[in-house]
Amino acid sequence: MHPTLHFPAGTYSLSRGLELDHDIRYLGDGRDATILQCNSNFLAPAQSAEKLALFIAQGPGRVLNTEIRGLMLDANQNMHNRSTNGYGALVMCNWDQPSPSSNLRFIDVRLKTLVPNSGCVSLQNARYVTVAGCEFIGGELFLARTDRTSITRSAFFGANHQERSIGELQNNNFSITDSHFEDYDISSAVGRGQGRLLGGSAHFGAQYNAYIGNNTTLALGPNPGDNGGEQVLCEGAEIYHAGFAVSATATSVTFSGLDPALCKDQTAVICVGKGLGQFRKIAGYDKSSHRIVVSPAWNVIPDATSKILIEGGTCRWLLYNNHFDGKDFYATAYTAMAAIELFGGCYDWIVAGNRITQMRQGWYDGAVEQSSPGTENNPIYFNYFANNVVQSCYYGIQHGGGRLVSDTVVSVGNLFRNNKFVDVASMGINLWVTVPDLPSPAAVSDMVVFEHNSFTNVNIGANLDPYDAGGYSRNAIFYENQFTAGTQFASNSYGVKIGANSNPAFHNNTWNDFLVTYAGTLPGAILEVPFRTFTLQTLPATPAAAVAVKASILNSGTAALDWTATSDSPWLTLSASRGTVPDELTNSSLTLSCSPTGLPIGTYAGTVSILFGTQIKKIVVSFTVAWEVAPPTEAKIRISEPAPRESQ
């Protein structure tokens, strides 16, 4: 190991900070034995870097292979804060780009500051950072522009009304594991924080790949009435450009008037038109042509209909097997308390296997409005929530967000699967948008999917139109969810409220014990035929040559559906010409039979039309009559994947 500066057991009163250096281990005899503390000289009016931290490294230099181990660092009430001349932190390592420091280790260190608005550790522009077995009291661990940071087996105690335990800006490839978070002294106003485990943003640029797993929080939350308590919070950041593509290739987009210098370290997100929902990291740009290069290649190449945002973007975070615990006043006092909040600019997250208790909302995932360069929304696309257990909350899921002031689609492709909610005081699912006086009908939450979730003891199952705004949350799919009302709830209990033009789809959901199952603007019956392409093959006419396949006819609406069916080909016959699907819990089975009688060798196409009022679904059947070298013992049948759902 490197040379060691050893601090034997004892208390050391320092009048200035120590400069961190290369290849040095700063070693104590354990955080309960060796204490380094600030004395009153740290509060001297004349400021210098050495008076801002016990350990400090600033400027253009780098620090490599440095370790702090077995020490307690104590502000001792002698630390500058944001209200004084200079912001103090017990360890401050703010290195200039482009030369990052690396291999920094904090092992078995206790950091304590009960000075309001001061910090424990501030690290900027570093890589390969390890925090293990440490304890943070009253100040945050702040990370900016770091890469490959590991925080593990550590404890964080909030105090001084501190904003968050861990703060982050543009960090890539970091993890927080096996750590614990709670207030330092829950009985004292100065012994509590604002209830955030992590508060972060892509403010400096795109950030990718985080793992937050096996952590616990205990009674963590803000004071009643405070806008705080989002335990894992990630916010959208500046939108540097919003415009339509002039041209595009598989790996590039050309704009009109784009300043490519704004694209460094950013993400390109398609928010309208062809390729909607795709996001790609910007790998390069050409100033003369206003062209950006993206990586990896687009799955669907954008065109002139594609509106693209240039923003930071927080992508591919995984939150797994954590226990997030809030305050017991979750149902009686307003707060922003949530286990997880994706607050715009969040893409491809996975939230799975977590336990969530005593929250104002189990989680909140919504777009957020930005006002630069124009009014736009940081959207949320393709996030996945599965196998979480939420108990004792006011809202279960809050989803949507954003302001309808642009044509941006604020949410698309988000999926909620197999989550369990118990004792929800108000509402299980709330799909909402913030609607100004002149909303744009294009700016919507679209194609959110809820399947196999359960909600028990809930007043309201789901609200698709909370502000009676007229269906700005559209095409939501509810499949095999269970909602059960509580017996103690008041007369406003309902299963699901639907807005005008919401165009939802319901199938096999159960709505138990609500006073009203469907409320709002009811769509009536909605015809659905999931499988609409069949390919069949048989031998020429023999006694066993006819083949058949069954098609399902569903009703994803709110009233009984009376359908009729016709075939356009004599060789394609139907088991019934009409039928009824009473509700979303039932379906009709229609047998399509193909007979080769009278047909020469060849392939034939037929169409079955299924109608309900003005709604029509068509099933296309391809039927091949052919000899085979080795005749099969049974007819061959191939069924296509489900067809895309059509709006009504």
C-alpha positions in Angstrom: 0.0 0.0 0.0 1.0 3.7 -0.3 2.8 5.7 2.3 0.6 6.3 5.4 0.0 9.4 7.5 -1.1 7.9 10.8 -3.3 9.7 13.4 -3.1 7.7 16.6 -6.2 7.6 18.8 -7.1 11.0 20.2 -8.9 14.3 19.4 -7.1 16.7 17.0 -8.2 20.3 16.9 -7.3 21.8 13.5 -7.1 25.5 12.6 -6.8 24.8 8.8 -7.5 22.0 6.4 -5.1 19.3 5.2 -4.2 19.2 1.5 -4.9 15.8 -0.1 -2.0 14.4 -2.0 -1.3 11.6 -4.4 -0.7 8.0 -3.2 -1.3 8.7 0.5 -3.4 6.8 3.1 -4.7 9.1 5.8 -5.3 6.5 8.6 -6.7 6.7 12.1 -7.3 4.1 14.7 -11.0 3.9 14.0 -13.8 6.4 13.7 -14.6 6.1 17.5 -10.9 6.6 18.5 -9.4 9.2 16.2 -11.2 12.5 15.8 -10.2 15.4 13.6 -12.3 18.5 14.3 -12.5 22.1 13.2 -11.6 24.8 15.7 -12.9 28.4 15.7 -10.2 29.5 13.2 -12.2 27.9 10.5 -14.7 30.7 10.9 -12.2 33.5 10.4 -13.5 36.2 8.0 -10.5 36.0 5.6 -11.4 33.0 3.4 -9.1 30.6 1.8 -9.6 27.1 0.5 -7.9 25.6 3.6 -10.6 27.1 5.8 -13.4 25.4 3.9 -12.7 21.8 4.7 -10.7 19.4 6.9 -9.4 17.7 3.8 -9.2 19.7 0.6 -7.9 19.5 -3.0 -8.9 22.1 -5.5 -7.7 23.6 -8.8 -6.2 22.1 -11.9 -4.3 19.4 -10.2 -5.4 15.8 -9.7 -5.3 13.5 -6.7 -4.7 9.8 -7.5 -4.8 6.8 -5.3 -5.8 8.5 -2.1 -7.5 6.9 0.9 -9.1 8.2 4.1 -9.7 5.4 6.6 -10.6 5.0 10.3 -11.2 8.6 11.2 -14.0 10.8 12.5 -14.2 14.2 10.9 -16.2 16.7 13.0 -17.2 20.2 12.0 -17.6 21.0 15.7 -20.0 23.8 14.9 -17.0 25.6 13.2 -17.9 25.3 9.5 -18.8 27.8 6.9 -22.1 27.4 5.1 -24.1 28.8 2.2 -25.1 31.8 4.1 -21.5 32.8 4.9 -18.6 33.7 2.6 -17.8 30.2 1.2 -19.5 26.8 1.4 -17.8 24.4 3.7 -17.6 20.6 3.6 -15.5 18.3 5.7 -13.9 16.9 2.5 -13.9 19.1 -0.6 -12.4 17.9 -3.8 -13.4 20.1 -6.7 -11.0 19.4 -9.5 -11.2 21.3 -12.8 -11.9 19.4 -16.0 -10.6 17.8 -18.2 -8.2 16.0 -15.8 -10.3 13.9 -13.3 -8.9 12.5 -10.1 -9.3 8.8 -9.6 -9.1 5.9 -7.1 -10.4 7.8 -4.1 -11.5 5.7 -1.1 -13.4 6.6 2.1 -13.3 3.5 4.4 -14.8 3.4 7.9 -15.0 7.2 8.2 -17.6 9.2 10.3 -18.4 12.7 9.0 -20.4 14.9 11.2 -21.6 18.5 10.7 -24.5 19.9 12.6 -23.9 23.3 10.9 -27.0 24.1 8.7 -26.2 24.2 4.9 -22.8 22.7 5.2 -21.7 19.4 3.7 -19.9 16.2 4.6 -18.2 15.5 1.2 -18.1 17.4 -2.1 -16.5 15.6 -5.0 -16.4 16.9 -8.6 -14.8 15.4 -11.7 -13.6 12.2 -10.2 -13.7 8.5 -11.2 -13.3 5.2 -9.4 -14.6 6.5 -6.0 -15.4 4.1 -3.2 -17.4 4.9 0.0 -17.6 1.8 2.2 -18.6 1.4 5.9 -18.9 5.2 6.4 -21.3 7.3 8.5 -22.6 10.7 7.4 -24.4 13.0 9.9 -26.0 16.2 9.0 -24.4 16.9 5.7 -24.7 15.5 2.2 -22.3 13.5 0.0 -22.3 15.5 -3.2 -21.1 14.0 -6.5 -20.8 16.0 -9.7 -19.4 14.6 -13.0 -18.2 11.4 -11.4 -17.8 8.0 -13.1 -17.8 4.6 -11.4 -18.7 5.5 -7.9 -19.6 2.8 -5.3 -21.4 3.7 -2.1 -21.9 0.6 0.1 -22.6 -0.5 3.7 -22.9 3.1 4.9 -25.3 5.0 7.1 -26.7 8.5 6.5 -28.4 10.5 9.2 -30.3 13.6 8.2 -30.2 16.8 10.3 -30.2 20.6 9.9 -33.2 20.4 7.6 -30.7 19.2 5.0 -32.0 18.9 1.5 -30.7 15.3 0.8 -28.3 12.7 2.0 -26.7 12.1 -1.4 -26.7 14.8 -4.2 -25.6 14.0 -7.7 -25.2 15.9 -11.0 -24.2 14.0 -14.2 -22.9 10.9 -12.7 -22.4 7.7 -14.7 -22.1 4.1 -13.6 -22.7 4.6 -9.9 -24.2 2.4 -7.2 -25.7 2.8 -3.7 -26.1 -0.6 -2.0 -26.7 -2.1 1.5 -26.9 1.3 3.1 -29.3 2.9 5.7 -31.0 6.3 5.9 -32.9 8.0 8.7 -33.0 11.2 10.8 -30.3 11.9 13.3 -32.7 12.9 16.1 -36.3 12.5 15.1 -37.5 14.3 18.3 -35.6 17.5 17.5 -36.3 20.0 14.7 -32.6 20.4 14.0 -32.0 16.7 14.1 -34.2 16.0 11.0 -33.6 16.4 7.3 -36.0 16.8 4.4 -36.3 13.1 3.8 -34.4 12.5 0.6 -32.0 9.6 0.2 -30.9 10.9 -3.2 -31.6 14.1 -5.1 -30.1 14.3 -8.5 -30.3 15.8 -12.0 -28.8 15.6 -15.5 -28.0 19.4 -15.2 -24.5 19.1 -16.5 -25.3 16.5 -19.1 -26.5 13.0 -19.8 -26.1 10.4 -17.1 -26.4 6.6 -17.6 -26.4 3.5 -15.5 -27.1 3.5 -11.8 -27.9 0.7 -9.4 -29.7 1.4 -6.1 -30.3 -1.9 -4.3 -30.8 -3.5 -0.8 -31.0 -0.1 1.0 -33.4 0.8 3.9 -34.9 4.0 5.0 -36.6 4.4 8.4 -39.3 7.0 9.1 -37.7 9.3 6.5 -39.6 12.3 5.4 -40.1 16.1 5.6 -42.1 18.1 8.1 -45.9 18.3 7.5 -46.7 20.7 4.7 -43.2 20.7 3.2 -42.5 20.1 -0.5 -40.0 17.4 0.2 -39.6 13.7 1.1 -39.0 12.3 -2.4 -36.6 9.6 -1.2 -35.1 8.9 -4.6 -35.6 12.0 -6.7 -34.2 12.7 -10.2 -35.2 15.9 -12.0 -35.2 16.9 -15.6 -32.8 19.7 -16.6 -32.4 22.3 -19.3 -33.7 21.7 -22.7 -31.1 23.2 -25.1 -33.0 22.8 -28.3 -36.4 21.6 -29.5 -37.0 21.3 -33.2 -38.0 19.2 -36.1 -35.5 17.1 -38.1 -34.5 18.5 -41.5 -33.0 15.2 -42.5 -31.8 12.1 -40.7 -29.8 8.9 -41.2 -29.5 5.8 -39.0 -26.9 7.6 -36.8 -27.4 11.3 -37.4 -30.0 14.2 -37.5 -29.6 17.5 -39.2 -31.5 20.6 -37.8 -32.1 24.1 -38.9 -30.4 26.7 -36.7 -29.0 24.3 -34.0 -25.9 25.4 -32.2 -24.1 22.1 -31.9 -21.9 23.4 -29.1 -25.0 22.9 -26.9 -25.0 19.2 -27.7 -21.9 18.1 -25.8 -22.7 15.3 -23.3 -26.4 15.6 -24.1 -29.2 13.2 -25.1 -31.5 13.4 -28.2 -35.1 12.5 -27.5 -37.8 12.1 -30.1 -40.9 13.6 -28.5 -43.3 13.9 -31.5 -43.8 12.1 -34.8 -41.9 9.2 -36.4 -39.7 7.4 -33.9 -41.5 8.7 -30.9 -40.0 7.7 -27.6 -36.5 6.9 -28.8 -33.6 8.4 -26.9 -29.9 8.4 -27.9 -26.7 9.8 -26.5 -25.1 12.4 -28.7 -21.7 11.1 -29.7 -20.6 14.0 -31.9 -21.7 17.1 -33.7 -20.8 19.3 -36.7 -21.2 23.0 -36.3 -21.2 23.9 -40.0 -24.0 21.5 -40.9 -26.0 21.7 -37.7 -25.8 17.9 -37.5 -25.6 15.6 -34.5 -24.3 12.1 -34.4 -26.1 9.6 -32.1 -25.1 6.3 -30.6 -26.4 3.6 -30.9 -28.3 3.9 -34.2 -32.0 4.7 -34.3 -34.3 1.7 -34.4 -36.7 3.9 -36.4 -35.0 6.7 -38.4 -36.7 10.0 -37.8 -38.0 12.2 -40.5 -39.5 15.7 -40.9 -42.4 14.9 -38.6 -40.0 14.0 -35.8 -39.6 16.7 -33.1 -36.4 16.1 -31.1 -35.3 17.5 -27.8 -31.7 18.1 -26.9 -31.4 17.7 -23.1 -29.4 15.9 -20.4 -31.4 12.8 -19.8 -31.1 10.2 -17.0 -31.2 6.8 -18.5 -31.1 3.2 -17.3 -31.3 3.4 -13.5 -32.2 0.2 -11.6 -33.8 0.3 -8.1 -34.1 -3.2 -6.7 -35.0 -4.7 -3.3 -35.0 -1.6 -1.2 -37.3 -0.8 1.7 -38.5 2.8 1.6 -40.3 3.9 4.7 -41.9 7.3 5.3 -43.7 9.2 8.0 -46.9 8.1 9.7 -48.7 11.4 8.8 -48.7 10.4 5.1 -52.5 10.5 4.9 -53.2 13.6 7.0 -50.8 16.2 5.9 -49.6 17.4 2.5 -46.0 16.6 1.5 -44.2 15.5 -1.6 -43.2 12.3 0.2 -42.7 9.4 -2.3 -40.4 6.4 -2.4 -39.3 7.2 -6.0 -39.8 10.3 -8.1 -38.9 10.4 -11.8 -39.4 14.1 -12.4 -38.9 14.4 -16.1 -36.1 13.4 -18.5 -36.0 9.8 -17.2 -35.8 7.0 -19.7 -35.6 3.2 -19.5 -35.7 2.9 -15.7 -36.5 -0.4 -13.8 -38.1 -0.2 -10.4 -38.6 -3.8 -9.1 -38.9 -5.8 -6.0 -39.1 -2.9 -3.6 -41.1 -2.5 -0.4 -42.7 0.9 0.2 -44.5 2.0 3.4 -46.1 5.2 4.7 -45.8 7.4 1.7 -47.9 10.3 0.4 -47.6 8.5 -2.9 -46.0 5.1 -3.5 -44.1 6.7 -6.4 -44.4 9.6 -8.7 -43.3 9.5 -12.4 -44.1 12.6 -14.4 -42.8 15.0 -17.0 -41.6 18.4 -15.9 -41.9 21.8 -17.6 -38.8 23.8 -18.6 -38.9 27.4 -19.9 -35.6 27.5 -21.9 -35.2 27.8 -24.8 -39.0 27.8 -25.0 -41.6 26.2 -22.9 -41.1 22.5 -23.3 -41.4 19.3 -21.2 -38.8 16.8 -20.1 -40.8 13.7 -20.9 -40.6 10.2 -19.3 -40.5 7.2 -21.7 -40.3 3.4 -21.4 -39.9 3.0 -17.6 -40.8 -0.3 -15.9 -42.3 -0.8 -12.5 -42.8 -4.5 -11.4 -43.2 -6.7 -8.3 -43.2 -3.8 -5.8 -45.2 -3.9 -2.6 -46.7 -0.6 -1.4 -48.5 -0.5 1.9 -50.1 2.5 3.7 -50.0 5.4 1.3 -52.3 8.2 0.3 -51.9 7.7 -3.5 -50.5 4.5 -5.0 -49.2 5.7 -8.4 -49.0 9.3 -9.6 -48.2 9.2 -13.3 -48.2 11.8 -16.1 -47.2 15.4 -15.3 -45.9 18.1 -17.5 -47.8 21.2 -18.8 -49.8 21.1 -22.0 -48.0 24.1 -23.5 -46.2 22.3 -26.3 -46.9 19.4 -28.7 -44.5 17.1 -26.7 -45.9 13.7 -25.8 -44.9 13.7 -22.1 -45.2 10.0 -21.4 -45.2 6.9 -23.6 -44.6 3.2 -23.1 -44.5 3.2 -19.3 -45.4 -0.2 -17.9 -46.7 -1.2 -14.4 -46.8 -4.9 -13.8 -47.6 -7.2 -10.8 -47.4 -4.5 -8.2 -49.3 -4.9 -4.9 -50.9 -2.0 -3.1 -52.6 -2.3 0.3 -54.4 0.4 2.3 -54.5 3.3 -0.1 -56.2 6.1 1.6 -57.2 8.0 -1.5 -56.5 6.8 -5.0 -54.8 3.8 -6.5 -53.8 5.3 -9.9 -53.8 8.9 -10.8 -53.0 9.8 -14.4 -52.7 13.6 -14.6 -51.4 16.5 -16.5 -51.1 20.2 -15.5 -53.5 22.0 -17.9 -53.2 25.7 -18.7 -55.9 27.8 -20.3 -54.9 26.9 -23.8 -53.8 23.3 -23.8 -52.4 21.6 -26.8 -54.3 18.4 -27.6 -51.1 16.7 -28.8 -49.3 16.9 -25.5 -50.5 13.8 -23.7 -49.6 10.8 -21.6 -50.0 8.0 -24.1 -49.9 4.2 -24.0 -49.3 3.5 -20.3 -49.9 -0.2 -19.4 -51.2 -1.6 -16.1 -51.3 -5.3 -15.9 -51.7 -7.9 -13.0 -51.5 -5.2 -10.3 -53.7 -5.4 -7.2 -55.1 -2.6 -5.0 -56.8 -3.5 -1.7 -58.6 -1.2 0.6 -58.7 1.7 -1.8 -61.2 4.5 -2.0 -60.8 5.2 -5.7 -59.3 2.7 -8.1 -58.0 4.8 -11.0 -58.6 8.3 -12.3 -57.8 8.9 -16.0 -59.1 12.5 -16.0 -58.5 14.1 -12.6 -59.1 17.7 -13.8 -62.0 17.0 -16.2 -59.6 18.2 -18.9 -60.9 15.9 -21.6 -58.7 12.9 -22.1 -55.2 14.2 -22.1 -54.1 10.8 -20.7 -54.9 8.6 -23.7 -54.8 4.9 -24.7 -54.2 3.5 -21.2 -54.4 -0.3 -21.1 -55.7 -2.1 -18.0 -55.3 -5.9 -18.1 -56.1 -8.3 -15.4 -55.8 -5.9 -12.5 -57.7 -6.3 -9.2 -59.2 -3.3 -7.4 -61.1 -3.8 -4.1 -62.7 -0.9 -2.2 -62.5 -0.5 1.6 -65.7 -0.6 3.6 -65.0 2.6 5.5 -64.9 4.9 2.4 -67.4 7.7 1.6 -69.9 8.2 -1.2 -67.4 9.2 -3.8 -65.9 5.7 -4.2 -65.6 4.5 -7.8 -63.6 2.0 -9.7 -62.2 4.1 -12.6 -63.0 7.6 -13.9 -62.6 8.1 -17.7 -62.2 11.4 -19.6 -63.6 12.3 -23.0 -61.4 10.9 -25.7 -59.3 8.9 -23.2 -59.8 5.8 -25.3 -58.8 3.3 -22.6 -58.8 -0.4 -23.0 -60.0 -2.7 -20.2 -59.8 -6.5 -20.1 -60.3 -9.0 -17.3 -60.0 -6.4 -14.5 -62.1 -6.9 -11.4 -63.6 -3.9 -9.6 -64.9 -5.0 -6.2 -67.2 -3.2 -3.7 -67.1 0.2 -5.3 -70.3 2.3 -5.3 -69.8 2.9 -9.1 -67.5 0.8 -11.3 -67.1 3.3 -14.3 -67.4 7.0 -13.8 -66.8 10.1 -16.0 -67.4 10.1 -19.7 -68.0 6.5 -20.6 -66.9 5.2 -24.0 -69.5 2.5 -24.2 -68.5 -0.8 -25.9 -65.1 -1.0 -27.6 -64.5 -3.8 -30.1 -61.2 -5.6 -29.8 -59.9 -8.5 -31.8 -56.3 -9.3 -30.6 -55.2 -11.8 -33.3 -56.0 -10.6 -36.8 -53.7 -12.6 -39.1 -53.8 -16.3 -39.6 -51.9 -18.6 -41.9 -53.2 -22.1 -42.4 -52.1 -25.0 -44.7 -53.7 -28.3 -45.7 -53.7 -31.0 -48.3 -56.1 -31.1 -51.3 -59.6 -32.3 -50.5 -59.7 -35.3 -48.3 -62.1 -36.2 -45.5 -59.7 -34.7 -42.9 -58.4 -31.8 -45.0 -60.5 -28.9 -43.6 -58.8 -26.8 -41.0 -60.0 -24.3 -38.4 -58.8 -21.7 -36.0 -60.5 -19.7 -33.2 -60.5 -15.9 -33.0 -61.4 -14.1 -29.8 -63.6 -11.1 -29.8 -63.2 -8.8 -26.8 -65.0 -5.8 -25.3 -62.6 -3.4 -23.8 -65.3 -0.8 -23.0 -67.9 -0.1 -20.4 -71.2 -1.4 -22.0 -72.4 -4.6 -23.7 -71.1 -5.2 -27.2 -73.3 -6.8 -29.9 -71.1 -7.8 -32.9 -71.7 -9.2 -36.3 -69.3 -11.1 -38.5 -69.1 -11.8 -42.3 -66.7 -13.6 -44.6 -65.8 -12.6 -48.1 -64.8 -16.0 -49.3 -66.9 -19.2 -49.8 -64.1 -21.5 -48.6 -63.8 -19.4 -45.3 -66.8 -20.0 -43.1 -67.7 -18.8 -39.6 -69.2 -20.6 -36.6 -71.5 -17.6 -35.9 -72.6 -14.5 -37.6 -73.4 -12.5 -34.5 -72.9 -12.5 -30.8 -72.7 -10.4 -27.6 -69.8 -9.7 -25.2 -71.4 -8.3 -22.1 -68.3 -6.8 -20.4 -64.5 -6.8 -20.1 -64.6 -10.1 -18.2 -66.0 -12.2 -21.0 -65.3 -12.8 -24.7 -66.8 -14.4 -27.8 -65.0 -17.3 -29.5 -65.4 -17.3 -33.3 -64.3 -20.4 -35.2 -62.9 -19.7 -38.7 -63.0 -22.9 -40.9 -61.1 -23.3 -44.2 -62.2 -26.0 -46.6 -60.0 -27.0 -49.6 -63.1 -28.6 -51.4 -63.1 -27.4 -55.0 -59.9 -25.4 -54.6 -56.9 -26.1 -56.9 -53.4 -26.2 -55.5 -52.4 -22.7 -54.4 -52.6 -20.0 -51.8 -55.8 -18.0 -51.1 -56.6 -14.9 -49.1 -59.8 -14.2 -47.3 -61.1 -11.5 -45.0 -63.4 -11.7 -42.0 -65.1 -8.4 -41.0 -66.3 -8.0 -37.4 -68.5 -5.0 -36.8 -70.0 -3.1 -33.9 -71.7 0.1 -35.0 -69.0 2.1 -36.8 -66.2 0.1 -35.3 -64.7 -2.6 -37.6 -61.9 -5.1 -37.2 -60.7 -7.2 -40.1 -59.1 -10.7 -39.8 -56.9 -11.7 -42.8 -56.6 -15.4 -43.5 -54.0 -16.9 -45.8 -54.9 -20.5 -46.7 -52.6 -22.7 -48.7 -53.6 -25.9 -50.4 -50.5 -27.9 -51.3 -49.0 -31.4 -51.6 -46.1 -32.1 -49.4 -43.3 -34.7 -49.9 -44.1 -36.1 -46.5 -47.8 -35.3 -45.8 -48.3 -34.1 -42.3 -50.4 -36.0 -39.8 -52.3 -32.9 -39.0 -53.0 -29.5 -40.5 -50.5 -26.8 -40.0 -51.7 -23.6 -38.4 -49.7 -20.4 -37.7 -51.2 -17.6 -35.7 -49.7 -14.1 -35.9 -48.7 -11.9 -33.0 -51.4 -9.6 -31.8 -52.1 -6.7 -34.1 -51.5 -3.2 -32.9 -54.4 -1.6 -31.1 -56.4 0.9 -33.2 -57.8 4.1 -31.7 -61.5 4.4 -32.0 
